[in-house]
Each structure stands twice: as C-alpha cells, then as structure tokens.
Amino acid sequence: MNNENKPQVITITLTGAVKDIKVFLGNHIKGIIFSTWLVGLGYSLNYPSKLLTGVVGGLLGVGLVVMAEKINQYFKARKVNKNN
C-alpha cells in the first residue's frame, strides 16, 4: 500500500515546485533580469568577446539561487511535517 502513494506524492511535489517557481519568477522577474544583465554587462566589459558567456553565467547563477531556495523550503516543510 505504501508503494502506491509514492508516485502521487512525487507528482504533487513537482507540480507544487513548478507553481512556486512560476510565482517566484512572476514576483521577481524584473530583479532577476536586471541582476542577470548587470552580471553580463560587468563580465562583457572585462572580456568583450565573451558577452554571451557573461549573460549565460548570470542566468545560471540566478537559477542556482532559486533552486537552492526551493530545496531549502522543501526540507523545512518536511521537518515541520515530521514533527507533527
């Protein structure tokens, strides 16, 4: 019986994470774009031939921060559920 519940839980978690990310991006999209642009601009001023690398690097950095935040929230939620 325990195995039947697992796929559903994973699906709910993934759906929730996608919704959270959409909400987060919706709320912070201007800041994310601006910070990415600043990182890309700063990098391209030092290395003009690597403008694209700077922009991609900025996007990856923002993505990692968002992922780390989501993972942190997920584990906090699990801790709360275990305590109840």
N, C-alpha and C positions, 0 to 999 in steps of 0.2 A: 504493500500500500504506500509505503514511503517513496518508492521509486516513481510512482505515478504523479506525485506532486512536483517533483523536481523540474521537469521541463517547463511547466506552467510558471513556476517561481522565476526561472531564468528569463522567460519571455517578459514577464511583468517588470522585472528589474531592468532589462534592456529598453523596454518601452518607456519606463519612467526616466531612465538616464537620457534617452533621446529627447523627451519632453523637457527635462531640466536644462539640457544643453541649448535647446531652441529658446527657452525662456531667458536663459543667461545671455545668449547671443543677442536676443531681442533687446534686452535691457542695456547691454554694454557694447553694442556693435560699433558705436562711434568711437568709444575709447579704444577698442581693440584695433580698429582701422587706423586710428591716429598713432597709437604706440607702434604698430607694425610699420607704418610709414616713416616714423621717426627713426626706428632701428635701421630700416632700409636706407634712409637718407644718410644717416651717420656713417653707415658702412660704405655706401657708394661714394661719399666724399673722400674717404681714405683710399678706396680701391675702385675707381670709376669703371673699370672693366667688369666688376663683379656686382653690378646693381641688382641683377636678378637674384643672385645668391643672398644678398642682404635682405631683400623682401621675403624670400622663401624662409630664410633663417628667422626673421621676425615672426612670420606666421607660425612656424614650428614652435618657437618659444611661447607664444600665446596659447597654442594648442596644448602644450605640456602643462602650463599653469592651470588651464581649465580642467584638464584630465586629473591633475593632482588634487584639485579642489573637489571634484566629483568623487574620487576614490576616498578621500578623507571623509566626506559626508556619508558615503556608503558605510564605512567602518563605524562611524559614530552611530548611525542608525542601527547597525547590527548589535552594537554594545548595549544600546537602550533596550532593544528587543530581548536580549539575553537576560537583562536584569529584571524584567517584568515577569 
